[in-house]
Every structure is written in C-alpha cells, then in structure tokens.
Amino acid sequence: MFLIVGLGNPGNEYENTRHNIGFKVIDNIAKEYNIEINRQKFKGMYGEGFINGKKVMLLKPTTYMNLSGESVREVVDFYDLNNDEILVIYDDISLEVGKLRIREKGSAGGHNGIKSIIAHLNSEVFSRIKVGVGQPNGDLVKHVLGKFTKEETAILGESIEASTNAAVEIIKSDVKTAMNQFNGFKASTIV
C-alpha cells in the first residue's frame, strides 16, 4: 500500500490558508480517483482506494501541523509500511506560488510538519511534493496561516492539478521519473 499524506491544520478557520495546501491536493486526488476521505483513525481523516491498480491511503492528519508525525507514525506502524511507500505533500515558502519541487529525501527546511514526521519516522528518507506558497513579506506565521490572494488562487488550480499528476506518477513509476517531469513546473498563469 502507498500512503499519501497531505499536511494542513483541521478546522474551518484554517481552510484555504497557505499551510493547508497539502489538504487541498489530497482533496483533489480523492475527487479525481473517487476516494472518499470519510474515516477517522490514526489521528487523522483518511480514505482508501486505487490509483493505477495500486492500493493507496489518502491521509489528512488532524493533529495540527506541528504534530503531523504522530498520525503518520500510527499508519506506518499499523500497515507496516516502508519509507519508500510514503509521500508527503505540503507548502513551501521558498517556492513562489505556481511552482513545485519533488524530493526523495531531505531536511525539514524549517517546516514544522516535516520536522515532526522526520522525528517520528527517525528518517529524512521519504518522498515529498513541495507546493510553492510564496515568501512572506513579514511575519511568517501570519503568512502561512493567511489566505491566498485572488491572483494566487487562479494560479493554485494549476499547482494542485500538477501536484496530483506528480503524485500519480510517483505511484505509477517512481520519484525520479516524477522529478524529471515536474521539478521544472511553473503554472502558466503566473503574472
């Protein structure tokens, strides 16, 4: 089984914030592959289905961002998953809105959700799709918990679609193939 985790914060007040882009991508994958995210367990909301004939679990941790690793660890232990069966999708402030970056491994880069996952897996080796949410012009917390502008929202649709396609490519082929295809991705609507 392949675990696809989208990072975000639960609750209506965080919906459509930069920090919740991982949830948005998971919702899009769920919609495209007819997977209902309606079960609650593992400190998260999840659904199971198939993508390209492979069984997948889509997970949205409900622990709040900084404790995301608790949820991931529970799923990994329950299903006895290897790190190469894990894909995490999350926001990245070092990338402009409309850009993606795929990695096989790496540090947390200051992202508390990834920091938590690395700590709970005791490893930096797991696939990830970083979705650009732009640099803050001031306070970092206000930025990541803030909403996207109208212009950025127009671009986001393309980012979410590309992230969905990249996740599918990782499942179908492998991370390197997805990196070759999507690491240069830049939404065409960037102004």
KEKE-3310 file (N, C-alpha, C; in steps of 0.2 Angstrom, whole numbers, plus 5000, padded with zeros to 4 digits):
npx = (5004:5002:5005:4998:5001:4993:4998:4991:4981:4967:4950:4938:4943:4956:4955:4958:4970:4988:4996:4988:4988:4992:4982:4972:4977:4976:4962:4959:4966:4958:4945:4948:4951:4940:4940:4934:4936:4933:4934:4939:4953:4970:4974:4969:4960:4955:4955:4953:4959:4961:4974:4980:4979:4986:4985:4980:4982:4974:4978:4974:4981:4974:4980:4985:4997:5011:5012:5011:5018:5014:5002:5006:5016:5007:5000:5010:5015:5004:5001:5013:5022:5035:5048:5049:5036:5029:5022:5023:5014:5015:5016:5028:5037:5049:5047:5040:5022:5014:5024:5032:5041:5049:5056:5066:5071:5077:5081:5070:5069:5065:5051:5038:5029:5035:5047:5042:5037:5049:5055:5047:5047:5060:5069:5075:5072:5060:5047:5043:5032:5033:5024:5023:5021:5024:5035:5035:5031:5033:5028:5030:5021:5009:5009:5009:4997:4988:4977:4976:4979:4968:4973:4983:4976:4970:4981:4984:4975:4981:4993:4989:4983:4995:5002:4994:4995:5009:5010:5003:5011:5023:5018:5014:5026:5041:5050:5060:5057:5045:5051:5059:5049:5041:5049:5053:5041:5030:5017:5007:4999:5006:5009)
npy = (4994:5011:5026:5042:5058:5073:5088:5099:5110:5106:5111:5125:5138:5137:5133:5135:5142:5145:5136:5125:5119:5106:5098:5102:5097:5083:5082:5085:5074:5064:5067:5065:5052:5046:5043:5042:5052:5049:5042:5040:5039:5034:5047:5056:5060:5049:5040:5025:5018:5015:5019:5018:5004:5002:5000:5013:5025:5039:5052:5064:5072:5076:5082:5095:5105:5104:5092:5082:5071:5061:5056:5050:5041:5032:5026:5020:5011:5003:4997:4992:4999:5004:5017:5021:5019:5030:5046:5063:5078:5096:5113:5126:5139:5144:5143:5151:5155:5143:5135:5119:5107:5091:5079:5066:5064:5073:5087:5096:5109:5119:5118:5114:5103:5093:5092:5086:5074:5068:5066:5057:5046:5044:5046:5055:5051:5050:5052:5068:5081:5097:5112:5127:5142:5155:5168:5175:5192:5198:5194:5177:5167:5173:5174:5160:5156:5163:5168:5165:5177:5184:5183:5174:5162:5159:5154:5143:5132:5126:5122:5113:5103:5099:5094:5083:5076:5073:5066:5054:5050:5046:5035:5027:5026:5031:5041:5048:5048:5056:5068:5072:5075:5085:5094:5106:5113:5126:5136:5141:5153:5162:5178)
npz = (5000:4997:5005:5005:5011:5015:5021:5034:5044:5054:5054:5051:5052:5046:5034:5016:5019:5017:5023:5022:5010:5007:5011:5002:4990:4992:4993:4980:4973:4979:4974:4960:4959:4964:4978:4994:5008:5022:5034:5051:5060:5067:5071:5062:5046:5034:5018:5008:4992:4975:4964:4948:4948:4960:4978:4988:5002:5007:5017:5029:5042:5058:5068:5070:5062:5068:5074:5065:5062:5072:5067:5055:5059:5066:5056:5048:5057:5059:5046:5043:5034:5023:5021:5008:5004:5007:5004:5005:5005:5005:5010:5004:5008:5001:4988:4974:4972:4962:4958:4959:4969:4969:4980:4985:4998:5012:5023:5035:5032:5040:5041:5051:5051:5043:5051:5062:5056:5052:5064:5070:5061:5062:5052:5037:5024:5014:5001:4994:4990:4987:4988:4981:4990:4991:4997:5013:5017:5029:5044:5047:5052:5051:5037:5033:5039:5033:5020:5002:4989:4976:4964:4966:4969:4957:4950:4959:4956:4945:4951:4960:4952:4945:4956:4959:4948:4948:4960:4956:4946:4954:4960:4950:4942:4948:4960:4954:4941:4942:4947:4936:4927:4933:4941:4935:4934:4932:4935:4921:4922:4930:4934)
capx = (5000:5005:5002:4999:4999:4993:4998:4987:4978:4960:4945:4936:4947:4962:4953:4961:4976:4994:4998:4983:4989:4993:4975:4969:4980:4973:4955:4959:4967:4952:4940:4949:4951:4934:4941:4931:4940:4927:4936:4943:4958:4977:4974:4968:4954:4958:4951:4957:4956:4966:4977:4984:4979:4989:4981:4983:4978:4975:4978:4974:4982:4970:4984:4988:5004:5017:5012:5009:5022:5011:4997:5010:5019:5002:4998:5016:5015:4998:5001:5020:5025:5042:5048:5048:5029:5026:5023:5020:5013:5015:5018:5035:5038:5054:5045:5034:5016:5014:5030:5033:5048:5049:5062:5066:5073:5080:5079:5064:5070:5061:5044:5037:5026:5040:5051:5038:5037:5056:5057:5043:5050:5068:5072:5073:5071:5053:5046:5038:5030:5033:5020:5025:5015:5027:5039:5032:5033:5034:5028:5030:5015:5003:5009:5007:4990:4984:4973:4979:4976:4963:4978:4987:4971:4970:4987:4984:4972:4987:4998:4985:4982:5001:5004:4990:4998:5015:5009:5001:5017:5027:5014:5015:5033:5045:5051:5065:5053:5041:5056:5061:5043:5038:5053:5053:5034:5028:5010:5007:4995:5010:5009)
capy = (5000:5018:5031:5049:5062:5080:5092:5105:5111:5105:5117:5129:5144:5136:5131:5139:5145:5143:5130:5119:5117:5099:5095:5104:5092:5077:5083:5084:5067:5060:5068:5063:5045:5043:5040:5046:5053:5049:5038:5044:5034:5036:5054:5059:5058:5046:5036:5021:5017:5013:5023:5014:4997:5001:5002:5019:5028:5047:5054:5071:5072:5081:5083:5101:5104:5103:5085:5078:5064:5056:5052:5046:5035:5027:5022:5016:5005:4998:4994:4990:5002:5006:5024:5022:5019:5036:5053:5069:5084:5101:5120:5128:5146:5146:5142:5155:5151:5141:5131:5113:5103:5085:5077:5059:5064:5079:5090:5099:5115:5124:5116:5110:5097:5089:5091:5081:5067:5066:5064:5051:5041:5043:5046:5060:5047:5049:5056:5073:5086:5104:5116:5134:5146:5161:5171:5180:5199:5200:5188:5170:5164:5177:5172:5153:5155:5168:5166:5167:5182:5182:5181:5167:5157:5157:5150:5137:5127:5123:5119:5107:5098:5097:5090:5077:5072:5071:5060:5048:5047:5043:5029:5023:5024:5031:5048:5051:5050:5062:5074:5074:5078:5090:5099:5112:5115:5133:5137:5146:5159:5167:5185)
capz = (5000:4997:5009:5003:5016:5014:5028:5035:5050:5054:5056:5046:5052:5043:5027:5011:5021:5013:5026:5021:5003:5006:5011:4995:4985:4994:4991:4973:4972:4981:4969:4953:4959:4968:4985:5000:5014:5027:5040:5056:5064:5066:5072:5055:5042:5028:5014:5004:4985:4970:4958:4943:4951:4967:4984:4991:5008:5007:5024:5032:5049:5062:5074:5069:5058:5071:5077:5060:5063:5076:5063:5050:5063:5068:5049:5046:5062:5058:5040:5042:5028:5022:5020:5001:5002:5010:5000:5009:5001:5009:5007:5004:5007:4997:4981:4973:4970:4955:4957:4963:4969:4972:4983:4988:5005:5014:5029:5036:5029:5044:5041:5057:5050:5041:5056:5066:5053:5052:5071:5072:5057:5063:5045:5032:5018:5011:4996:4996:4985:4990:4983:4982:4993:4991:5003:5017:5017:5036:5049:5044:5055:5048:5030:5031:5041:5029:5014:4996:4985:4971:4958:4968:4969:4950:4949:4963:4952:4941:4955:4963:4947:4944:4961:4959:4942:4951:4965:4952:4943:4959:4962:4944:4940:4954:4962:4949:4935:4943:4947:4929:4924:4937:4945:4932:4933:4934:4932:4915:4924:4934:4931)
cpx = (5004:5002:5004:4996:4999:4993:4994:4985:4970:4956:4944:4941:4954:4961:4955:4967:4982:4996:4994:4983:4989:4986:4971:4971:4977:4966:4955:4961:4961:4946:4941:4949:4945:4935:4938:4935:4935:4928:4940:4947:4965:4978:4973:4961:4957:4953:4956:4954:4962:4968:4982:4985:4983:4985:4984:4979:4979:4974:4979:4975:4977:4974:4986:4995:5010:5017:5010:5012:5018:5006:5001:5013:5013:5000:5004:5016:5010:4999:5008:5023:5032:5042:5047:5040:5025:5028:5020:5020:5012:5017:5025:5035:5044:5053:5039:5028:5016:5019:5029:5040:5047:5056:5061:5067:5075:5078:5072:5064:5065:5054:5043:5033:5031:5045:5048:5038:5044:5058:5053:5045:5057:5072:5070:5072:5064:5051:5042:5037:5029:5029:5021:5019:5018:5031:5035:5035:5034:5034:5026:5023:5009:5003:5006:5000:4986:4982:4977:4975:4972:4968:4981:4982:4970:4975:4987:4981:4977:4991:4995:4985:4989:5004:5000:4994:5005:5015:5007:5007:5022:5024:5015:5022:5038:5046:5055:5061:5049:5045:5058:5055:5041:5042:5054:5046:5033:5022:5010:5003:4999:5010:5016)
cpy = (5006:5023:5038:5054:5069:5084:5098:5105:5109:5111:5122:5136:5143:5134:5137:5144:5142:5136:5124:5117:5109:5095:5096:5099:5085:5077:5082:5077:5063:5061:5065:5055:5042:5040:5045:5046:5054:5045:5042:5039:5037:5044:5058:5057:5055:5042:5031:5019:5014:5018:5019:5007:4996:5004:5008:5021:5035:5049:5062:5071:5077:5083:5091:5100:5101:5096:5080:5071:5059:5052:5048:5040:5030:5023:5018:5010:5000:4994:4991:4993:5004:5013:5025:5021:5025:5042:5058:5075:5090:5108:5122:5135:5148:5145:5147:5151:5149:5136:5124:5111:5097:5082:5069:5059:5071:5082:5093:5106:5120:5123:5111:5104:5092:5087:5085:5074:5064:5063:5057:5045:5039:5043:5052:5057:5045:5054:5062:5078:5092:5108:5123:5138:5154:5163:5176:5187:5202:5194:5182:5167:5167:5175:5165:5152:5160:5165:5168:5173:5180:5179:5174:5161:5155:5153:5143:5131:5123:5119:5113:5102:5095:5092:5083:5073:5069:5065:5054:5045:5044:5036:5024:5021:5025:5039:5051:5053:5056:5068:5076:5077:5085:5096:5106:5116:5122:5134:5143:5153:5164:5173:5188)
cpz = (5000:5001:5007:5008:5014:5021:5028:5042:5050:5056:5051:5046:5048:5035:5022:5013:5017:5016:5025:5013:5002:5007:5005:4990:4986:4992:4984:4970:4973:4976:4962:4953:4963:4974:4990:5006:5020:5033:5045:5060:5063:5067:5066:5052:5036:5024:5010:4997:4981:4965:4954:4946:4957:4972:4987:4997:5007:5014:5025:5039:5053:5068:5075:5066:5062:5074:5071:5060:5067:5072:5058:5053:5064:5061:5048:5051:5060:5052:5038:5036:5029:5020:5012:4999:5005:5005:5004:5005:5006:5006:5008:5003:5002:4990:4980:4971:4963:4953:4962:4964:4972:4974:4985:4996:5006:5021:5030:5033:5033:5044:5047:5056:5048:5046:5061:5063:5053:5059:5072:5067:5058:5057:5041:5025:5017:5006:4998:4990:4988:4985:4985:4985:4994:4998:5007:5017:5024:5040:5046:5046:5051:5040:5029:5034:5037:5023:5007:4993:4979:4965:4960:4967:4962:4948:4952:4959:4948:4945:4958:4958:4945:4949:4961:4954:4945:4956:4961:4949:4948:4960:4956:4942:4946:4955:4957:4943:4936:4944:4941:4926:4927:4940:4942:4931:4936:4931:4927:4917:4928:4930:4932)
residu = (MET:PHE:LEU:ILE:VAL:GLY:LEU:GLY:ASN:PRO:GLY:ASN:GLU:TYR:GLU:ASN:THR:ARG:HIS:ASN:ILE:GLY:PHE:LYS:VAL:ILE:ASP:ASN:ILE:ALA:LYS:GLU:TYR:ASN:ILE:GLU:ILE:ASN:ARG:GLN:LYS:PHE:LYS:GLY:MET:TYR:GLY:GLU:GLY:PHE:ILE:ASN:GLY:LYS:LYS:VAL:MET:LEU:LEU:LYS:PRO:THR:THR:TYR:MET:ASN:LEU:SER:GLY:GLU:SER:VAL:ARG:GLU:VAL:VAL:ASP:PHE:TYR:ASP:LEU:ASN:ASN:ASP:GLU:ILE:LEU:VAL:ILE:TYR:ASP:ASP:ILE:SER:LEU:GLU:VAL:GLY:LYS:LEU:ARG:ILE:ARG:GLU:LYS:GLY:SER:ALA:GLY:GLY:HIS:ASN:GLY:ILE:LYS:SER:ILE:ILE:ALA:HIS:LEU:ASN:SER:GLU:VAL:PHE:SER:ARG:ILE:LYS:VAL:GLY:VAL:GLY:GLN:PRO:ASN:GLY:ASP:LEU:VAL:LYS:HIS:VAL:LEU:GLY:LYS:PHE:THR:LYS:GLU:GLU:THR:ALA:ILE:LEU:GLY:GLU:SER:ILE:GLU:ALA:SER:THR:ASN:ALA:ALA:VAL:GLU:ILE:ILE:LYS:SER:ASP:VAL:LYS:THR:ALA:MET:ASN:GLN:PHE:ASN:GLY:PHE:LYS:ALA:SER:THR:ILE:VAL)
# end
